[in-house]
Amino acid sequence: MVSDSVVGELLALLELEPLEVNIYRGLNRDIGSGRVFGGQVFAQALVAAQRTVAAGRDAHSVHGYFLRAGDLKTPIIFFVDRPRDGGSFTSRRVTAIQHGEAIFHLSASFHVNEAGLEHQATMPEVPPPESLAPELRLIREMADRIPESLRSVLTQDRPIDFRPVAPVDPFVAETREPVRHLWFKVVSSLPDERIIHQAVLAYASDYGLLPTALYPHAVSMRDRRLQIASLDHSLWLHRPFRADDWLLYAMDSPVAAGARGFVRGSVFTRAGELVASVAQEGLMRLRGDAGQG
């Protein structure tokens, strides 16, 4: 089946090749950005860190800095440093390298399962995913407007089904509130290992996040003036979840300033449990003449 095939490709990205103690190699997948997708290297670095952590400790806090654009044609080497293995917390640092230079740094903390006080924000009221069109279908319906060089990549089968509550036309510049709601899940079943679900969420958490900060400014992603890139990305994992069940990604951008946009996100299960929080700052620079590319 096609769905099993594309999910297998995603799992292969996360199944890093061990080269030496604390050293791993990962492959790349082109999603049409012309460079390594930030969510991919973020997820792979998390997997590399988890590989060096004792069983029974799961990631709860993960922070990454994007240093250079990644080369899609070259595998990524991940070096893991082990600063501390404490009584209940473990910390790891990961450096992702291509062509002899660091392209990404990650710091992660892992914690034993521990009960404690609990509270959470309320999930937004949005339509259920079954009532919404898959984003891939919407993209394929506008395939004739996509540049031919990108058409096959942007319309390829996907391992994750994204369903936006209020779809945005990437070819039209319009002013909107800086809020976005998006359902997503992997299109077929995943293994039970928790790090797989965490890594898939890490991968998906960078998808469409920063463009939320463009909404108030009537600037489309296809505007030739726009230079946009993630600078950093943070993920906090609060509770167990499954990435092959529907998750709601609620995003908003409280501020843009200094040619940088800031966006935050909350990830809920369908039952309303807040399972993860996200924050990102990214470059949003306008240059030259107006126009769509």
C-alpha positions in Angstrom: 0.0 0.0 0.0 1.1 3.6 -0.7 0.5 4.7 2.8 2.6 2.0 4.3 5.4 2.8 1.8 5.6 6.5 2.7 5.4 5.8 6.4 8.2 3.3 6.0 10.2 6.1 4.4 9.6 8.4 7.3 10.6 5.6 9.8 13.7 5.0 7.7 14.6 8.7 8.2 14.3 8.2 12.0 16.2 4.8 12.0 19.7 6.4 12.2 22.8 4.3 11.3 25.2 3.9 14.2 28.8 4.7 13.0 30.6 4.7 16.4 29.8 5.2 20.0 27.7 8.4 20.2 27.9 8.9 16.4 25.0 8.3 14.0 24.2 9.0 10.3 20.8 10.0 8.9 19.4 10.4 5.4 17.2 13.2 4.0 13.8 13.5 2.4 12.9 16.4 0.0 9.6 18.1 0.8 10.1 20.9 -1.7 11.9 23.5 0.3 15.2 23.1 -1.6 17.0 22.3 1.7 16.8 19.8 4.6 13.5 20.3 6.3 14.1 21.6 9.8 11.6 19.2 11.4 13.6 16.3 9.9 17.0 17.2 11.5 15.3 18.2 14.7 13.6 14.8 14.9 16.7 12.9 13.9 18.8 14.7 16.5 16.2 13.8 19.2 16.4 10.1 18.1 20.2 10.2 18.3 20.1 11.7 21.8 17.5 9.1 23.0 19.7 6.3 21.7 22.3 7.1 24.4 19.8 7.4 27.3 18.9 4.6 29.7 15.6 2.8 29.3 12.7 4.3 31.3 13.7 8.0 30.6 11.7 9.9 28.0 12.3 13.3 26.4 10.4 16.1 28.1 12.3 19.2 26.9 14.1 19.6 23.5 15.7 22.8 22.1 17.4 23.2 18.8 19.2 26.0 16.8 19.3 26.0 13.0 22.8 27.2 12.1 23.1 26.5 8.3 20.8 25.3 5.5 21.1 21.5 5.2 22.2 19.9 1.9 19.6 17.4 0.7 22.2 15.4 -1.3 24.4 14.7 1.7 23.8 12.5 4.7 23.9 14.2 8.1 26.3 13.1 10.9 25.0 13.4 14.5 27.5 13.6 17.4 26.0 13.1 20.8 27.6 14.6 24.0 26.6 13.3 27.4 26.8 16.1 30.0 24.9 14.4 32.8 23.1 11.3 33.9 21.4 12.1 37.2 19.1 10.3 39.6 16.0 11.2 37.6 17.1 13.5 34.8 19.5 12.9 31.9 20.8 15.7 29.6 22.2 15.4 26.1 23.7 17.7 23.5 23.7 16.8 19.8 25.6 18.5 16.9 24.5 17.8 13.3 27.3 18.1 10.7 27.5 18.3 6.9 30.6 19.1 4.9 32.6 19.5 8.1 30.4 22.2 9.5 27.7 22.2 12.2 24.2 22.8 10.6 22.2 22.3 13.8 22.6 22.1 17.6 20.2 20.3 19.9 19.9 20.1 23.7 17.5 17.6 25.3 16.5 16.6 28.8 15.0 13.2 29.7 13.0 12.3 32.8 11.9 9.2 34.6 8.1 8.7 34.7 7.0 10.5 37.8 3.5 11.5 39.1 2.8 15.0 40.3 0.4 18.0 40.2 -1.5 18.5 36.9 -3.5 21.2 35.1 -3.7 22.3 31.5 -5.2 24.8 29.0 -8.4 23.9 27.3 -8.3 22.7 23.7 -9.8 25.1 21.1 -13.2 24.2 19.7 -12.7 23.3 16.0 -14.4 21.0 13.5 -13.4 17.3 13.6 -10.7 16.1 11.2 -13.2 14.0 9.2 -15.1 17.1 8.2 -11.9 18.7 6.7 -10.1 18.2 3.4 -6.6 16.8 3.5 -4.0 19.5 2.7 -2.5 17.2 0.0 -5.8 17.1 -1.9 -6.0 20.9 -1.8 -2.4 21.1 -3.1 -3.1 18.7 -5.9 -6.2 20.7 -6.9 -3.9 23.7 -7.5 -1.1 21.7 -9.1 -1.3 23.7 -12.4 -0.3 26.8 -10.4 2.8 25.2 -8.8 6.1 25.7 -10.7 6.9 22.7 -12.7 10.2 22.2 -10.9 8.4 21.7 -7.6 5.2 20.1 -8.7 6.1 16.4 -8.4 7.7 17.0 -4.9 4.9 19.1 -3.5 2.2 16.7 -4.8 3.9 13.5 -3.7 2.3 11.1 -1.3 2.9 12.0 2.4 3.4 10.0 5.5 1.4 12.5 7.6 -2.1 13.6 6.8 -2.4 17.3 7.6 -5.9 18.8 7.7 -6.1 22.6 8.1 -9.2 24.0 9.7 -8.9 27.2 7.6 -6.8 26.5 4.5 -4.5 29.2 3.2 -3.9 29.7 -0.5 -0.1 30.0 -0.8 -0.5 32.0 -4.0 -2.8 34.7 -2.6 -1.6 37.4 -0.1 -4.4 38.2 2.4 -4.5 39.6 5.9 -5.5 37.1 8.6 -5.3 36.8 12.3 -2.0 35.1 13.3 -3.8 31.9 14.4 -3.7 28.5 12.8 -5.4 25.2 13.7 -4.3 22.0 12.0 -5.2 18.3 12.6 -2.6 15.7 11.8 -1.7 12.1 12.1 0.5 9.4 10.4 -1.5 7.7 7.7 -0.9 4.1 8.9 0.0 2.4 12.2 3.3 3.0 14.0 5.2 0.8 16.3 4.6 1.3 20.0 8.0 2.6 20.9 7.5 6.0 22.5 10.5 7.7 20.9 9.0 7.0 17.5 5.8 8.9 18.3 7.9 11.7 19.9 10.1 12.0 16.9 7.2 12.0 14.5 5.7 14.9 16.5 9.0 16.7 16.5 9.1 16.3 12.7 5.6 17.6 12.3 5.9 20.4 14.8 8.0 22.4 12.4 5.5 22.1 9.5 3.7 25.4 8.7 4.6 26.9 12.1 6.5 30.0 11.2 4.2 31.1 8.3 1.6 31.8 10.9 3.5 34.9 11.8 3.1 36.1 8.2 -0.7 36.2 8.4 -1.2 39.8 9.6 1.1 41.2 6.9 -0.6 40.0 3.7 2.7 38.3 2.6 2.3 34.9 1.0 4.9 32.2 1.1 5.4 32.5 -2.7 6.3 36.3 -2.5 9.7 36.7 -4.1 10.6 39.4 -1.6 10.4 37.0 1.3 13.4 35.3 2.9 12.1 33.0 5.7 13.9 30.5 7.8 13.6 28.9 11.2 16.2 30.1 13.7 15.4 27.9 16.7 12.8 25.4 17.7 11.7 24.2 21.2 9.4 21.3 22.1 8.1 20.3 25.5 6.6 16.8 25.8 4.1 16.7 28.6 2.3 13.3 28.3 2.4 10.1 26.3 0.4 10.1 23.0 0.2 8.3 19.6 1.2 10.1 16.4 -1.0 7.7 14.4 -4.1 9.1 16.2 -5.5 12.5 15.4 -3.7 15.4 17.1 -4.7 19.1 17.0 -1.9 21.6 16.5 -3.1 25.0 17.7 -0.6 27.8 16.7 -0.5 31.5 17.2 2.0 34.3 16.7 2.0 37.0 19.5 4.7 39.1 18.0 6.9 39.9 14.9 9.8 42.4 15.3 13.3 43.0 14.1 12.8 40.9 10.9 11.9 37.9 13.2 8.6 36.2 13.8 7.7 34.3 17.0 5.2 31.5 17.0 4.0 29.1 19.7 1.9 26.0 19.5 0.0 23.6 21.6 -0.7 19.9 20.6 -3.8 18.2 21.9 -5.2 14.7 21.6 -8.7 14.3 20.2 -9.8 13.8 23.8 -8.5 17.2 24.7 -5.3 16.3 26.5 -2.5 18.8 26.1 0.5 16.6 25.2 3.1 19.0 23.9 4.0 22.7 23.6 6.1 24.3 20.9 7.9 27.6 20.4 9.9 28.9 17.5 11.5 32.1 16.3 12.4 32.6 12.6 13.8 35.0 10.2 11.1 36.9 8.1 12.9 39.4 5.9 11.4 41.3 3.0 13.8 42.3 0.2 13.6 43.9 -3.2 10.5 44.3 -5.4 7.1 42.8 -4.7 5.8 39.9 -6.6 4.8 36.2 -6.5 7.3 33.5 -7.5 
